[in-house]
Amino acid sequence: MKGFFVTGTDTGVGKTFVTCALARRAVSQGKKVFAFKPIETGCEMVDGRLFGADQELLAHAAGNWQRGSHRGVYRFAQAAAPLVAATAESETIDLDWIDSVYKQGTSEAALVLVEGAGGWRVPITETLDMGGLAKRLGLPVLVVARAGLGTINHTLLTVEAIEKDGLVVHAVVVNPLPGDDLAVAASNAEEIGRKWTGTVHVGTDPLVV
């Protein structure tokens, strides 16, 4: 089984877009993919239940075979860090439950893609952040970074934090959003690559998983 934990330099940088693109590519190659966002915040109420829009996009990109908690374990209404959103609903996130669902979902998958919520240091419980969840799962990390101003600093700090936690950064994906200048994105990716010796891509096309 091959797998990656997908984190971002910030919220809204395109983690779900990148994860879905990788899942669809693998499915098109005949691979069984488990695409999993265990925790989603900022969910809207649809037909009497909280709807995890990112979780659903991932499950569909992976072939729409996932059911129940395999599509996502936690959904919270407040658009905030998981700990803050869970506390607002008087809930505590059970990491053992996430571990159990993850192990079940990965049992027959050729590729596993786990998407975090927000960035690396976002708190999940009072003692564990998103990086801690990635460490529990033991996957190499894909970092999704914005393409424009500020991305060099945010990306290098994120990579530094991941490596300090003892995990491997497989690649950085500089993800241009609509309206972004591709020349600027390429320049920022080049500068990130000059400061860090790992692999930096602009977009997902050259990324092999």
N, C-alpha and C positions, 0 to 999 in steps of 0.2 A: 504494500500500500504506500502510495506517495501522498503527501499532504503539506498544506501550508496554513499558517495563521495569518490572516490579512488584517493589518492595523493601518492607522492613518496618522498623519502629522497633526490632524485636527478633525473636527466633525465637518461633514459636507464636502470632503475632498474627492469623493467618488469611489469609496471602498466597495459599495454594492455594485456599481457599474463595472469595476474591474473584476470583481469576483464572479459576476454573472458572465462576463465575456470569457473568462477562463473556463467556467463550467460548460458553457455552450460549445466552446471549441473542443473540449475533451469528449463531450457527448457525441459530437459530430464525427469523432474518431472511433466511436464504438465503445468508449469507456463508461463504466458505471461510476457516477459522481455523487458524493454526499456533500451538499453545499448547505452549511449550517450557520445560522446566526443565533446563538443560544439566548441572547438578551437583546431586546429592542425597547427603546423608550420613545416617547412622543407618538404613541399609537392612538389612532382614532377609534371611536366606538362605531362598529358596523353590525347591524342586526343583533344588537344586544351584547356584543362581545368585542374586546379590543382586537384590532386588526393590525398585524405586523406587516406593513407593506414591503419592507426590505426582506423579511423572512419569506414572504410569498414569492417575490421576484427570484430569490435564490433557488427555492424549491422548483419553480417552473424552469429555470435555466438548467437545472440538473436533471430534467426529464420528468418532473412532477410525479415521482414515485413515492416521495416521503409523505408520511402520514403522522398526525398527532404531534407529539412532542419532538419528533424528528424534523418538523418544520420550524421549530423554535420552542424553547422551554418557558421563557419569561417575556411578558409584554406589559409595559407600563404606560400610563397616560401622559405623565409629565415628561416634557422634553428636557431632560436633565441627566446627569450622571446616574448610572444604575443604582448606586447606594442611595442617592437623594430621591430618585423616583420610587424606589422600593419602600423607603422610609415613609414617604408621603402616603403610601397605601398600607402602612403597617405590615409590610412583608419583609422577610429576610431571604436573600438569595441562597439557595442550597447548592453548593458547589459539587457535592457528591452526586446529586441528581443530574447535574449537567454532565459530569464525568460518565455516569451510567448511560445516559442517552447517547452521548458521543461514541462510547464503545459499541453500543448496539448498532448505531448508524454506519459505523465504519467497518463492520464485520465482513462485508462483501464488496466494499467499494475499491476501485482502482485508484481513485483520486479523491482526496478529502480537502475541502476548503472551508475553513472556519473564519467567519468575519466577526471581529470585535465591535464593540460599540464605542464610538469616539476614539480617543488616542490612548497611548500606552499607559499613562499614569492615571487614567480615569478610575475612580474607586468603585468596586463592586460590593464589597463588604467593608466593615470597619478595619479589617486587617489585610485585605487583599485587593490589588488593583488589576486592570486588564492584562498587564504584563504577567502578573501572578497566575492568571487563568491560562495564558499561553504557555507558561512554564509547566503547569500541571499537565497540559496536553502534550507537551514535548515536541511541537512541530517547528520546523524552520519558518521564518517570518518573511512575508512580503510587506513592504512599507509603501503605502499609496500617499503621494505628496501632491500638493497643489502645484500648478505650473508657474504662477506669477510671483509677485513681490513677497518676500519673507520666507520663501520656501527653502532657501539654502540653509538658513539658521534652524528652522523648524525640523528639517529633514535630518541634518547632522546631529542635532540634539536627540532626536528620536532614535536614530541608529546607535548613538552612544549609549543611551539608556538600555536598549535591547541587548547590546553586547555586554554591558555591565551586568545584566541579569543572567548572563551565561548562555544566551540563545544565539542561533545563527541567523543572520539576515541574508536570505536567499537573493533578494534583489530589491531595488527601489524602483517604483513605477511613478514617474512624473506624469500626472494625468491632466492633460489640457481640457478645460471646460469650454463649452461654446462661447466664442468671443475672445478666448485667450490667444495671444500672439504666439504662434508656433516657434518663431525664431527665438523669442524670449525663453520659451520652455526648453528649447534645445540648449541655449546658453546656460540656463540654470542647471540643467542635467549635467552638462560638461563640468561646471564648477563643483557640483556635488561629487562627481567622479574624481575630480582632481584632489579633493580633500579626503575622500574615502575610497579605499581600494576595491570595493565590491562592484557589482554590476548595477548600472543605472540605465533604465529604459525610458523613452518618451512614448507613452501609450502602451497598449498590451500586445500589439502585433508581433514585435520581435521576441516576446517573452515565451519561453518554452517551459511547459510544466509536465 
